[in-house]
Amino acid sequence: MSLNTTVLDEYPTEILLNKVNGYNDMTGNSNQTVATRMGIIVIVLSWYVYGKYGLLSFIGLKRHKNFNFLFPMTASLFAFVNNTNDLINFVYHPSTCKPFYIMFVASATLNWAPISWLQAYRLALIAKIYLRKRGFLLVTFTTATLSITYCVFYFCNLHIFDFTQSDIMGCAVTNPGTYSYYVMVSDIVDSTFAFIALIALIFKSVKNLKELNTRNEKLNDLLGQGVFELIIIALAKIAIYPLIALTSKIPALDVFWDILSIIVIICGYNLVNFPYEHCKQDSKQSIIRKNLFNLIDSTINYGSSSSSNNRYSTNIISKSSKSQINEPVVMNSSTLPNNENLYNSVLNA
């Protein structure tokens, strides 16, 4: 469901005019109606995705006793209830929209914020592992401040929603748009900072490492911390929020909210599930992430003086990569930072 719905349903006016003129339009293919039908398709698809990842997160929480699964599980289930509320009122139009409004506000309370908290929490943990104390404090303070700012604007925006009856949807919500752009801008700034911090962290972690196998292990360590998912979340928000702002007055393109929500929730789940995905038989996502990070090394010239060592290192990496696909993540003590317990705590945090 959109956070800045401002377009009201014009279809009842068309029906009234048709009846006055003695014309009964059985097709009902006005732009507003067609746009709503398209939106319903996306709502149903996203409803399925939310339910699926809510269930997967619950299973992960029960199986692994990792409370980080609470973040994607909460976001998924609240979004699932939000879309369920839309679908129920689309199928059966109630006489009053007050219950719909109450359910909308309740379900919208925690369908976005938990992933923002998870993003800030994970970025702070990664900074604590790979940066010195000053860098860790700077990253933690900045990401926490930006996340809090986003949440303040989000809940201020949620507070000013109102409801109205709709001939097509049954019930709909309206918003004057006072805080809508503040919500989007604050989240874009938060995501841009996270993206820049992660890219800088990757560069800093590998720039002084000369050996191929050492660089590869360092990149795989970063990959194991969920850097890939954090980058995808940041890029998705940076790319889609401007589209939402540009198309906020077009009902059919209101589905960008659900598209962004799907991307964020899937990445949020994978961000928590990464220590366990290697235990599964289906590890296509793991292979894709490894290939992406290994691509960083493919353009680096290591010189001819250590070609034999490189061939030997490449064989070792190839074998270890194959074994990691079907086995749980195993920490290599040679690649751990100074605080080994801290590194392992991130995997089980």
C-alpha positions as CSV (number, residue, x, y, z in Angstrom):
1,M,0.0,0.0,0.0
2,S,1.3,3.4,-0.9
3,L,2.4,5.9,1.7
4,N,1.2,9.0,-0.2
5,T,-2.1,8.1,-1.9
6,T,-3.8,11.3,-3.0
7,V,-5.8,10.3,-6.0
8,L,-9.5,9.7,-5.3
9,D,-11.8,7.4,-7.3
10,E,-13.5,9.2,-10.2
11,Y,-15.4,6.2,-11.4
12,P,-18.6,6.8,-9.5
13,T,-19.0,10.2,-11.2
14,E,-18.7,8.4,-14.6
15,I,-21.4,5.9,-13.6
16,L,-23.8,8.7,-12.5
17,L,-23.3,10.7,-15.7
18,N,-23.9,7.5,-17.8
19,K,-27.1,6.8,-15.9
20,V,-28.4,10.4,-16.3
21,N,-27.7,10.2,-20.1
22,G,-29.5,6.9,-20.3
23,Y,-26.3,5.0,-21.3
24,N,-25.3,1.9,-19.4
25,D,-21.5,1.3,-19.8
26,M,-21.0,-2.5,-19.2
27,T,-17.3,-2.4,-19.9
28,G,-16.2,0.0,-17.3
29,N,-12.8,0.5,-18.9
30,S,-12.0,4.0,-17.7
31,N,-8.3,4.8,-17.0
32,Q,-9.0,4.8,-13.3
33,T,-10.6,1.4,-13.5
34,V,-7.9,-0.2,-15.6
35,A,-5.2,1.3,-13.4
36,T,-6.9,-0.2,-10.3
37,R,-7.1,-3.6,-11.9
38,M,-3.4,-3.5,-12.7
39,G,-2.7,-2.5,-9.1
40,I,-4.7,-5.4,-7.8
41,I,-2.6,-7.9,-9.8
42,V,0.6,-6.5,-8.1
43,I,-1.1,-6.5,-4.7
44,V,-1.9,-10.2,-5.1
45,L,1.6,-11.1,-6.2
46,S,3.2,-9.1,-3.4
47,W,0.7,-10.6,-1.0
48,Y,2.1,-14.0,-1.9
49,V,5.7,-12.9,-1.5
50,Y,5.1,-11.4,1.9
51,G,3.4,-14.5,3.1
52,K,6.2,-16.7,1.8
53,Y,9.0,-14.8,3.3
54,G,7.1,-14.3,6.6
55,L,6.8,-18.1,6.8
56,L,10.4,-18.6,5.8
57,S,11.5,-16.1,8.5
58,F,9.4,-17.8,11.1
59,I,10.9,-21.2,10.2
60,G,14.4,-19.7,10.3
61,L,13.7,-18.2,13.7
62,K,12.4,-21.5,15.1
63,R,15.1,-23.6,13.5
64,H,18.2,-21.5,14.1
65,K,17.2,-19.5,17.2
66,N,18.6,-16.4,15.5
67,F,16.5,-13.4,16.6
68,N,17.7,-11.4,13.6
69,F,14.9,-13.3,11.7
70,L,12.4,-11.1,13.6
71,F,13.3,-8.2,11.4
72,P,12.2,-9.7,8.0
73,M,9.5,-11.7,9.7
74,T,7.9,-8.6,11.3
75,A,8.1,-6.6,8.0
76,S,6.7,-9.5,5.9
77,L,3.8,-10.3,8.2
78,F,2.7,-6.7,8.6
79,A,2.9,-6.1,4.9
80,F,1.0,-9.4,4.4
81,V,-1.8,-8.1,6.7
82,N,-1.8,-4.8,5.0
83,N,-2.4,-6.3,1.5
84,T,-4.9,-8.8,3.0
85,N,-6.9,-5.8,4.2
86,D,-6.8,-4.3,0.7
87,L,-8.0,-7.5,-0.9
88,I,-10.8,-8.1,1.6
89,N,-12.2,-4.7,1.0
90,F,-11.8,-5.0,-2.7
91,V,-13.9,-8.2,-2.7
92,Y,-16.5,-7.1,-0.2
93,H,-17.3,-3.4,0.0
94,P,-18.2,-2.5,3.6
95,S,-20.7,0.1,4.6
96,T,-18.1,2.0,6.7
97,C,-14.4,2.2,6.1
98,K,-13.4,2.8,9.7
99,P,-12.3,-0.8,10.3
100,F,-10.3,-0.8,7.1
101,Y,-8.5,2.4,8.2
102,I,-7.7,1.0,11.6
103,M,-6.3,-2.1,10.1
104,F,-4.3,-0.1,7.5
105,V,-2.6,2.1,10.2
106,A,-1.9,-0.9,12.4
107,S,-0.4,-3.0,9.6
108,A,1.6,-0.1,8.2
109,T,3.3,0.5,11.5
110,L,5.9,-2.1,11.1
111,N,6.0,-3.1,7.5
112,W,8.9,-0.8,6.5
113,A,10.8,0.3,9.7
114,P,12.2,-3.1,10.7
115,I,14.3,-3.5,7.5
116,S,15.7,0.0,8.0
117,W,16.7,-1.0,11.6
118,L,18.2,-4.2,10.2
119,Q,20.1,-2.3,7.6
120,A,21.6,0.1,10.2
121,Y,22.4,-2.8,12.6
122,R,24.2,-4.9,10.0
123,L,26.1,-2.0,8.7
124,A,27.3,-1.1,12.2
125,L,28.4,-4.7,12.8
126,I,30.4,-4.8,9.6
127,A,32.0,-1.5,10.4
128,K,33.0,-2.9,13.9
129,I,34.7,-5.8,12.3
130,Y,36.6,-4.1,9.4
131,L,37.1,-0.6,10.6
132,R,39.0,1.0,13.5
133,K,37.2,2.3,16.5
134,R,36.9,5.9,15.1
135,G,35.5,4.6,11.8
136,F,33.1,2.3,13.5
137,L,31.8,5.1,15.8
138,L,31.4,7.4,12.8
139,V,29.5,4.8,10.7
140,T,27.3,3.7,13.6
141,F,26.4,7.2,14.7
142,T,25.6,8.3,11.1
143,T,23.5,5.3,10.1
144,A,21.6,5.3,13.4
145,T,20.8,9.0,13.0
146,L,19.7,8.6,9.4
147,S,17.5,5.6,10.3
148,I,15.9,7.4,13.2
149,T,15.2,10.5,11.0
150,Y,13.6,8.2,8.4
151,C,11.4,6.6,11.0
152,V,10.3,9.9,12.5
153,F,9.1,11.2,9.1
154,Y,7.5,7.8,8.3
155,F,5.4,7.8,11.5
156,C,4.5,11.4,11.1
157,N,3.3,10.6,7.6
158,L,1.4,7.6,8.8
159,H,-0.4,9.7,11.4
160,I,-2.0,12.0,8.9
161,F,-3.6,9.3,6.7
162,D,-7.4,9.5,6.3
163,F,-9.9,7.1,4.7
164,T,-12.6,7.4,2.1
165,Q,-15.1,5.1,0.3
166,S,-14.2,4.0,-3.2
167,D,-16.6,2.4,-5.7
168,I,-13.8,0.2,-7.1
169,M,-11.7,-0.7,-4.1
170,G,-14.4,-0.4,-1.5
171,C,-12.2,1.6,0.8
172,A,-9.1,3.7,0.2
173,V,-6.8,5.9,2.1
174,T,-5.8,9.5,1.4
175,N,-2.9,11.6,2.4
176,P,-2.2,15.3,1.9
177,G,1.4,14.6,1.1
178,T,2.8,16.8,3.9
179,Y,5.6,14.3,4.9
180,S,5.6,11.9,1.9
181,Y,8.6,13.5,0.2
182,Y,10.5,13.8,3.5
183,V,10.0,10.0,4.0
184,M,11.4,9.3,0.5
185,V,14.3,11.8,0.7
186,S,15.4,10.6,4.2
187,D,15.4,7.0,3.1
188,I,17.3,7.8,-0.1
189,V,20.0,9.7,2.0
190,D,20.2,6.8,4.4
191,S,20.6,4.3,1.6
192,T,23.1,6.5,-0.3
193,F,25.3,6.7,2.9
194,A,25.0,2.9,3.3
195,F,26.0,2.3,-0.3
196,I,29.0,4.7,-0.2
197,A,30.1,3.2,3.2
198,L,30.0,-0.3,1.8
199,I,31.9,0.5,-1.4
200,A,34.6,2.3,0.6
201,L,34.8,-0.6,3.0
202,I,35.2,-3.1,0.2
203,F,38.0,-1.0,-1.4
204,K,39.7,-0.5,1.9
205,S,39.6,-4.2,2.8
206,V,41.3,-5.4,-0.4
207,K,43.4,-2.6,-1.7
208,N,46.6,-3.5,0.3
209,L,46.2,-7.3,-0.3
210,K,48.5,-8.6,-3.0
211,E,48.0,-12.3,-3.1
212,L,45.0,-13.6,-5.1
213,N,43.9,-16.1,-2.6
214,T,44.1,-13.6,0.3
215,R,42.0,-11.1,-1.7
216,N,39.5,-13.7,-2.6
217,E,39.1,-14.9,0.9
218,K,38.7,-11.3,2.1
219,L,36.0,-10.6,-0.5
220,N,34.2,-13.9,0.4
221,D,34.3,-12.8,4.1
222,L,32.7,-9.5,3.1
223,L,30.1,-11.4,1.0
224,G,29.4,-13.6,4.0
225,Q,28.5,-10.5,6.1
226,G,25.6,-9.7,3.8
227,V,27.3,-6.8,1.9
228,F,25.6,-7.9,-1.3
229,E,22.1,-7.7,0.1
230,L,22.8,-4.3,1.7
231,I,24.0,-2.9,-1.7
232,I,20.9,-4.2,-3.4
233,I,18.6,-2.6,-0.8
234,A,20.5,0.7,-1.2
235,L,20.4,0.7,-5.0
236,A,16.7,-0.3,-5.1
237,K,15.7,2.6,-2.9
238,I,17.9,5.1,-4.7
239,A,16.5,4.0,-8.1
240,I,12.8,3.4,-7.2
241,Y,12.0,6.3,-4.9
242,P,12.5,8.9,-7.6
243,L,10.1,6.9,-9.8
244,I,7.5,6.9,-7.0
245,A,7.8,10.7,-6.6
246,L,7.5,11.3,-10.4
247,T,4.5,9.0,-10.8
248,S,2.7,9.7,-7.5
249,K,-0.3,11.2,-9.3
250,I,-0.7,8.2,-11.6
251,P,-2.8,5.4,-9.9
252,A,-1.4,2.5,-12.0
253,L,2.2,3.3,-11.1
254,D,1.4,3.3,-7.4
255,V,2.6,-0.3,-7.5
256,F,6.2,0.9,-7.3
257,W,5.7,0.9,-3.5
258,D,4.9,-2.8,-3.6
259,I,7.8,-3.5,-6.0
260,L,10.3,-1.7,-3.7
261,S,8.8,-3.5,-0.6
262,I,9.2,-6.9,-2.2
263,I,12.9,-6.2,-3.1
264,V,13.6,-4.9,0.4
265,I,12.0,-7.8,2.2
266,I,13.6,-10.5,0.1
267,C,17.0,-8.9,0.6
268,G,16.3,-8.5,4.3
269,Y,15.6,-12.2,4.7
270,N,18.7,-13.2,2.7
271,L,20.7,-10.8,4.8
272,V,19.8,-12.8,7.9
273,N,19.8,-16.2,6.3
274,F,23.2,-16.1,4.7
275,P,25.1,-18.3,7.3
276,Y,22.6,-21.1,6.6
277,E,22.0,-20.9,2.9
278,H,25.2,-22.9,2.2
279,C,23.6,-25.9,3.9
280,K,20.9,-26.0,1.3
281,Q,21.1,-28.0,-1.9
282,D,19.9,-25.1,-4.0
283,S,22.7,-22.5,-3.8
284,K,22.3,-20.6,-7.0
285,Q,22.1,-17.3,-5.2
286,S,25.4,-18.1,-3.4
287,I,27.1,-18.9,-6.7
288,I,25.8,-15.6,-8.2
289,R,27.1,-13.6,-5.2
290,K,30.5,-15.3,-5.4
291,N,30.9,-14.7,-9.1
292,L,30.0,-11.0,-8.6
293,F,32.7,-10.5,-6.0
294,N,35.3,-12.6,-7.8
295,L,34.7,-10.4,-10.8
296,I,36.4,-7.6,-8.8
297,D,39.6,-9.6,-8.9
298,S,39.4,-10.5,-12.6
299,T,40.7,-7.2,-13.8
300,I,43.7,-7.0,-11.4
301,N,47.2,-7.8,-12.8
302,Y,49.3,-9.6,-10.1
303,G,52.5,-9.8,-12.2
304,S,54.3,-12.8,-13.7
305,S,56.7,-13.4,-10.8
306,S,54.2,-15.4,-8.9
307,S,52.3,-17.1,-11.7
308,S,52.9,-20.6,-10.3
309,N,51.7,-19.5,-6.9
310,N,48.6,-17.9,-8.5
311,R,47.8,-21.1,-10.3
312,Y,48.2,-23.0,-7.1
313,S,46.1,-20.4,-5.2
314,T,43.4,-20.5,-7.9
315,N,43.1,-24.3,-7.5
316,I,42.7,-24.0,-3.8
317,I,40.1,-21.3,-4.2
318,S,38.2,-23.3,-6.8
319,K,38.1,-26.4,-4.5
320,S,37.1,-24.4,-1.5
321,S,34.4,-22.5,-3.4
322,K,32.9,-25.9,-4.5
323,S,33.0,-27.2,-0.9
324,Q,31.4,-24.0,0.4
325,I,28.4,-24.4,-1.9
326,N,27.2,-27.6,-0.1
327,E,28.6,-27.0,3.3
328,P,28.0,-24.5,6.1
329,V,30.2,-21.5,6.3
330,V,33.5,-22.3,7.9
331,M,35.6,-19.4,9.3
332,N,39.2,-19.4,8.3
333,S,41.4,-18.1,11.1
334,S,43.9,-16.6,8.7
335,T,41.3,-14.2,7.4
336,L,39.6,-13.3,10.7
337,P,40.2,-9.8,12.1
338,N,41.9,-9.2,15.4
339,N,38.7,-10.0,17.4
340,E,37.8,-13.5,16.3
341,N,34.9,-13.8,18.7
342,L,33.4,-10.6,17.3
343,Y,33.5,-12.0,13.8
344,N,31.7,-15.2,14.8
345,S,29.2,-13.3,16.8
346,V,28.0,-11.5,13.6
347,L,27.2,-14.8,12.0
348,N,25.1,-15.8,15.0
349,A,23.8,-12.4,16.0
